[in-house]
């Protein structure tokens, strides 16, 4: 309120001062684990994008969605992203229909609804019911549509409709082959492979973990892990970049796979990223600089709007002392400060902040099981 009052008739000079002060104050609140107060500071000077980014990065998703819907047009992009994360949160047994309702609030939602229905593990009758609710074709129709898309050379549609058919493993094969082919060339970018990887990650879990899909599953996890690492660099999720690279290398070491990625190359990339961004006193070598420039070329998004949400997630209570149970992060080996997220084995733990960032760039659990991670 009082910030508003002073902002009625600012001269140009005062206005930029006010913006700077609010930005600094917001950053201070955010780092203090108070993302709601940070958002209030941004809203006081009408910085809608940054206000919503603060709420989303603080995992205040319900609040962000409500604020975004009230603000309307100016907040559209952030609101849609927020509703998408909330829908992921509810993609679980008692709340599938809520997930569908949230996705239906997003204007351009066809692919999102397809992902939900592909991932849904119900009986044939339940599947038909959810499909009707989402306005999607039946299992049999999807098989026909998939075959048509293959004939037309429409890869994305072929993967989508195969996932929605009764044999989703076909989607895995053609999608993984496409991504491997891309990565074997020299002019791919993160944005040319990420949409298809994200789509494939919604294959039903009970299918994905079948023994006969072991190789395809391992390849999907490796590709999602690697592209996830690059997305983490793009979004400045610095705390999880090494973990994603390590995870990908471990899977490459232990699994029978055939992918155009080499452990040595991953090491070189990670070292170059560290040397060029983690400001220690040793300047990066010429080759590290070149390597990092190559990485950045692949990573930079087609739309600069994608970078508004960059910067680490920091949930409420992140800088409170640790819980009395001693949890060590399986990413860093250090004690976890703030809220803890337990992985599906019920003993491995990571911080909730790291879990949220991981899930935003790589939908699969860090344990390499093929289960999706849902910390929202």
Buried (B, 14 or more C-beta within 10 A) or exposed (E): EEBEEEBEEBEEEEEEEBBEBBBEBBBEBBBBBBBBBBBBBBBBBEBBBBBBBBBBBBBBBEBBBBBBBEBEEEBBBBBBBBBBBBBBBBBEEEBBEBBBBBBBBBEEBEBBBBBBBBBBEBEEEEBEBBBEBBEBBBBEBBBEBBBEBBEEEEBBBBBBBBBBBEEBBBBBBBBBEBBBEBBEEEEBBBBBBBEBBBBBBBBBEEBBEEEEBBEBBBBBBBBBBBBBBBBBBBBBBBBBBBBBBBBBBBBBEEBEBEBEBEEEEBEBBBBBBBBBEEEEEEEBEEEBBEBBEEBBEBBBBEEEEBEBBEBBBBBBBBEEEBBEEEBEBBBBEEEBBBBBBBBBEEEBBBBBBBBBBBBBBBBBBBBBBBBBBBBB
